[in-house]
Amino acid sequence: MTASESARWAGDRLGLPQNGPGSLAGMGRRILAIFIDWGLAWLLCIAFFGGSNDFTLLIFGVMQWLLISTLGYSVGMRVCTIAVRRLDGMWVGFWRSLIRTVLLLLVIPVAVWDADNRGLHDKAAGTVLVRM
């Protein structure tokens, strides 16, 4: 079996369906979700902290960590109907969500991804973004 036969679509190696719920989230949905989340953090920062960039980053990080660890998705992800799941299907949890969020805030790990469209932040946390 060749490498191209072993993975017929992005997410196939992870056991994810090609389409529908549980399939790998597309890049458009991911980008829109992050813009929604960043915009919400920015608006909260303006309302409560005068628009400081440091507080925007802090609010964004806390929102990502708490919402993903408890619900499995952020506000932007919910709007875009995507969610973060562990590869084994279990609850993401606080530690995996914290690892994922810290690496997300560093930006570079997010910009590097594999053939299954998983960024380094998701690989390190053992998570994947899927459609709901």
Secondary structure by P-SEA (a helix, b strand, c coil): ccccccccccccccccccccccccccaaaaaaaaaaaaaaaaaaaaacccccaaaaaaaaaaaaaaaaacccccaaaaaacbbbbccccccccaaaaaaaaaaaaacccccccccccccaaaaaaccccccc
